[in-house]
Amino acid sequence: MNKYTSITLLLFLISVPLNAQVFPQLGGSESSVYDLAEEELGEFNFVRVQYDTYWGGGFGYGTWSIDFPDADMNFLRGVSRLTNIKVERDPIVLRFDDEQIFDYPFLYMLEVGQNGGIVLSPKETENLREYLLRGGFLLIDDFWGQRQWDNFYAAFSQVFPDREITELSPDHEIFHVYYDIEGPQMIPALYRSDEFGEQGIDRASNHAILDDSGRVMVLINWNSDMGDGWEHTYHQAYPTRYANNAYRLGINYLMYSMTH
């Protein structure tokens, strides 16, 4: 994608005031859910990464699917409602060793530090490296604390052993490409507070693996749970401000991925 295409695309995608309330009346009934049934097929689909975890002497399955499919569907609804991006109606699930990942510019995975961390095969590692270097974008969400970070790092250091993981400052472009956000936001799980997140953590941070030109290839959302913000958009007990922050961040990351 050249710079002129990127500028044109970004101007086309903007459809609402950048400081507007995302979902001003959340926590309603099912009738308040934005319906994708009438959406035309479009250029964006939410792709969740399926992976294996290693735990207790064998392989375990399931952590990749936390919040699925409600979080994925609600995020698609939010993208459709808040931008001019035409979305596909149904999210999909792919593994890194599936060649179809090269058809999609944006991948999402979560809980990468649970159950001893993820296990990537040589093919998955090779495919992911090639995908990212070709211009793909991977968003990693919802893992907490130093132990889970160490589990994550053990797997991803194999993908790019020669690249450092950089912490992003609040003035990085990714926080201002669509919504103007004051850097990383702690988005808690249901029935938790941003004043006291999981494991007693009270600060979120964003980290990245960059390509040679400084583009974010992997965005690491540490100590924050956007997936819960999307999943519980319409839950009566989930505060609107957390869901709004989840959509603002997610849409910023998406806009960045589609214009860089």
ChimeraX attribute file (.defattr): number of C-alpha atoms within 10 A of each C-alpha:
attribute: neighborCount
match mode: 1-to-1
recipient: residues
	/A:1	9
	/A:2	8
	/A:3	10
	/A:4	10
	/A:5	10
	/A:6	16
	/A:7	12
	/A:8	11
	/A:9	16
	/A:10	17
	/A:11	11
	/A:12	12
	/A:13	15
	/A:14	16
	/A:15	12
	/A:16	15
	/A:17	11
	/A:18	16
	/A:19	11
	/A:20	10
	/A:21	14
	/A:22	21
	/A:23	18
	/A:24	10
	/A:25	11
	/A:26	20
	/A:27	18
	/A:28	12
	/A:29	10
	/A:30	10
	/A:31	7
	/A:32	11
	/A:33	14
	/A:34	13
	/A:35	15
	/A:36	17
	/A:37	8
	/A:38	7
	/A:39	13
	/A:40	11
	/A:41	12
	/A:42	12
	/A:43	10
	/A:44	20
	/A:45	21
	/A:46	22
	/A:47	21
	/A:48	23
	/A:49	20
	/A:50	17
	/A:51	23
	/A:52	19
	/A:53	21
	/A:54	15
	/A:55	14
	/A:56	8
	/A:57	6
	/A:58	7
	/A:59	12
	/A:60	15
	/A:61	13
	/A:62	10
	/A:63	19
	/A:64	21
	/A:65	16
	/A:66	16
	/A:67	16
	/A:68	14
	/A:69	15
	/A:70	17
	/A:71	20
	/A:72	22
	/A:73	21
	/A:74	23
	/A:75	23
	/A:76	26
	/A:77	20
	/A:78	21
	/A:79	20
	/A:80	21
	/A:81	19
	/A:82	21
	/A:83	16
	/A:84	16
	/A:85	19
	/A:86	18
	/A:87	21
	/A:88	20
	/A:89	21
	/A:90	15
	/A:91	19
	/A:92	13
	/A:93	17
	/A:94	15
	/A:95	18
	/A:96	22
	/A:97	17
	/A:98	12
	/A:99	12
	/A:100	10
	/A:101	20
	/A:102	17
	/A:103	9
	/A:104	15
	/A:105	20
	/A:106	25
	/A:107	22
	/A:108	20
	/A:109	22
	/A:110	25
	/A:111	21
	/A:112	27
	/A:113	24
	/A:114	21
	/A:115	18
	/A:116	18
	/A:117	22
	/A:118	25
	/A:119	19
	/A:120	20
	/A:121	14
	/A:122	12
	/A:123	12
	/A:124	17
	/A:125	19
	/A:126	16
	/A:127	20
	/A:128	25
	/A:129	18
	/A:130	14
	/A:131	21
	/A:132	21
	/A:133	14
	/A:134	13
	/A:135	18
	/A:136	23
	/A:137	26
	/A:138	26
	/A:139	22
	/A:140	24
	/A:141	21
	/A:142	23
	/A:143	22
	/A:144	23
	/A:145	14
	/A:146	12
	/A:147	14
	/A:148	20
	/A:149	17
	/A:150	14
	/A:151	18
	/A:152	21
	/A:153	17
	/A:154	16
	/A:155	18
	/A:156	19
	/A:157	13
	/A:158	14
	/A:159	20
	/A:160	15
	/A:161	8
	/A:162	7
	/A:163	12
	/A:164	11
	/A:165	16
	/A:166	14
	/A:167	13
	/A:168	19
	/A:169	15
	/A:170	15
	/A:171	12
	/A:172	12
	/A:173	15
	/A:174	23
	/A:175	22
	/A:176	18
	/A:177	18
	/A:178	25
	/A:179	20
	/A:180	16
	/A:181	21
	/A:182	12
	/A:183	18
	/A:184	21
	/A:185	22
	/A:186	24
	/A:187	27
	/A:188	27
	/A:189	21
	/A:190	16
	/A:191	8
	/A:192	13
	/A:193	16
	/A:194	17
	/A:195	12
	/A:196	13
	/A:197	20
	/A:198	17
	/A:199	9
	/A:200	10
	/A:201	15
	/A:202	15
	/A:203	16
	/A:204	18
	/A:205	17
	/A:206	20
	/A:207	18
	/A:208	21
	/A:209	20
	/A:210	18
	/A:211	15
	/A:212	8
	/A:213	6
	/A:214	9
	/A:215	15
	/A:216	26
	/A:217	23
	/A:218	21
	/A:219	23
	/A:220	25
	/A:221	24
	/A:222	23
	/A:223	28
	/A:224	29
	/A:225	27
	/A:226	29
	/A:227	29
	/A:228	22
	/A:229	29
	/A:230	26
	/A:231	24
	/A:232	23
	/A:233	29
	/A:234	22
	/A:235	17
	/A:236	12
	/A:237	11
	/A:238	22
	/A:239	20
	/A:240	22
	/A:241	15
	/A:242	24
	/A:243	25
	/A:244	22
	/A:245	22
	/A:246	27
	/A:247	24
	/A:248	24
	/A:249	23
	/A:250	19
	/A:251	22
	/A:252	21
	/A:253	22
	/A:254	23
	/A:255	23
	/A:256	22
	/A:257	22
	/A:258	18
	/A:259	17
	/A:260	16
